[in-house]
Amino acid sequence: MQDLISQGAAYFRQQADKHLSVQVEYRSTGSLVPVSVPAMVGMTRHEAMDQAGSMTRIESRDFFISTDYLSAVPKKGDRVIDPDGTVYEVFAPFSGNAWVWADRQQKIRKIHTQLVP
């Protein structure tokens, strides 16, 4: 059964790359050469309560990138450039994680970014 699930997950990733992804450039901190990778684009709303009890909400633009294309672990300060040239920077909302696994097989990373003004 596990093999069937793995095959289905691999098929989904393959179809997502073909039909749901855009080509983005990923530039690691300190690297001069960006890597061109397919990425699905999404959004996450993050919430945190400060010590005074006020709720702070922010949104991140998320890029779902397979480890097949980007093996390096994303770090704060890395940059993602989408097809129209807009630049986003990897960040950790509310001092959390800059990325999380997006699937059970741990093949796709959901990378949190914010717009670079």
C-alpha positions as CSV (number, residue, x, y, z in Angstrom):
1,M,0.0,0.0,0.0
2,Q,2.8,2.4,0.9
3,D,4.3,2.0,-2.6
4,L,1.0,2.9,-4.2
5,I,0.8,6.1,-2.0
6,S,4.4,7.0,-2.9
7,Q,3.6,6.5,-6.6
8,G,0.5,8.7,-6.3
9,A,2.5,11.4,-4.5
10,A,5.2,11.3,-7.2
11,Y,2.5,11.6,-10.0
12,F,0.9,14.6,-8.2
13,R,4.3,16.4,-7.9
14,Q,4.9,15.7,-11.6
15,Q,1.5,17.1,-12.7
16,A,1.9,20.1,-10.4
17,D,5.2,20.9,-12.0
18,K,3.6,20.8,-15.4
19,H,0.3,22.6,-14.8
20,L,0.3,24.5,-11.5
21,S,3.9,25.9,-11.4
22,V,5.6,29.0,-12.6
23,Q,9.3,29.3,-13.2
24,V,11.0,31.4,-10.5
25,E,14.6,32.2,-9.8
26,Y,15.9,31.3,-6.3
27,R,19.0,33.1,-5.1
28,S,20.6,31.8,-1.8
29,T,22.2,34.4,0.5
30,G,25.8,34.9,-0.6
31,S,25.3,33.3,-4.0
32,L,25.7,35.3,-7.1
33,V,24.0,32.8,-9.4
34,P,20.3,32.2,-9.1
35,V,18.8,28.8,-9.7
36,S,15.7,28.5,-12.0
37,V,13.1,26.2,-10.4
38,P,9.4,25.5,-10.9
39,A,7.3,26.7,-7.9
40,M,3.6,26.7,-7.0
41,V,2.6,30.0,-5.5
42,G,0.3,30.4,-2.4
43,M,-0.3,32.6,0.6
44,T,-0.5,32.1,4.4
45,R,-2.0,34.3,7.1
46,H,0.1,34.4,10.3
47,E,-1.2,35.6,13.6
48,A,0.5,36.3,16.9
49,M,-0.6,37.9,20.1
50,D,1.9,40.4,21.8
51,Q,2.3,40.8,25.6
52,A,-0.3,43.5,25.7
53,G,-2.9,41.2,24.2
54,S,-3.0,42.8,20.7
55,M,-3.4,40.5,17.8
56,T,-0.9,41.1,14.9
57,R,-1.7,39.6,11.5
58,I,0.6,39.4,8.5
59,E,0.5,37.6,5.2
60,S,3.3,35.8,3.4
61,R,3.6,34.9,-0.2
62,D,4.6,31.2,-0.2
63,F,6.5,29.3,-2.8
64,F,6.1,25.5,-2.9
65,I,9.4,24.1,-4.2
66,S,10.3,20.5,-4.5
67,T,13.6,19.2,-3.1
68,D,14.1,17.6,-6.5
69,Y,14.9,21.1,-7.8
70,L,16.2,22.9,-4.7
71,S,18.1,20.7,-2.3
72,A,19.5,23.6,-0.2
73,V,17.6,24.4,3.0
74,P,16.0,27.9,2.6
75,K,17.3,30.5,5.0
76,K,16.2,34.0,6.0
77,G,17.5,36.5,3.5
78,D,17.4,34.2,0.4
79,R,15.5,35.7,-2.5
80,V,12.9,34.5,-4.9
81,I,12.2,36.4,-8.1
82,D,8.9,35.6,-9.8
83,P,8.4,35.7,-13.6
84,D,7.3,39.4,-13.7
85,G,10.6,40.4,-11.9
86,T,9.0,41.0,-8.4
87,V,11.5,40.2,-5.7
88,Y,10.5,38.4,-2.5
89,E,12.8,37.6,0.5
90,V,12.6,34.5,2.7
91,F,11.6,35.4,6.2
92,A,10.5,33.7,9.4
93,P,7.1,35.2,10.5
94,F,7.0,36.0,14.2
95,S,10.4,34.4,14.7
96,G,9.0,31.0,13.6
97,N,10.3,28.9,10.7
98,A,11.1,30.3,7.3
99,W,9.7,27.1,5.7
100,V,7.6,24.0,6.5
101,W,7.1,20.7,4.8
102,A,4.0,20.8,2.5
103,D,3.6,17.1,2.1
104,R,3.9,13.9,4.1
105,Q,6.7,12.6,2.0
106,Q,8.8,15.7,2.9
107,K,9.6,16.4,-0.8
108,I,7.9,19.9,-1.1
109,R,8.9,22.9,1.0
110,K,6.5,25.7,1.6
111,I,8.8,28.7,1.8
112,H,7.5,31.9,3.4
113,T,8.5,35.2,1.7
114,Q,7.7,38.9,1.9
115,L,7.8,41.5,-0.8
116,V,11.1,43.4,-1.0
117,P,10.2,47.1,-1.3
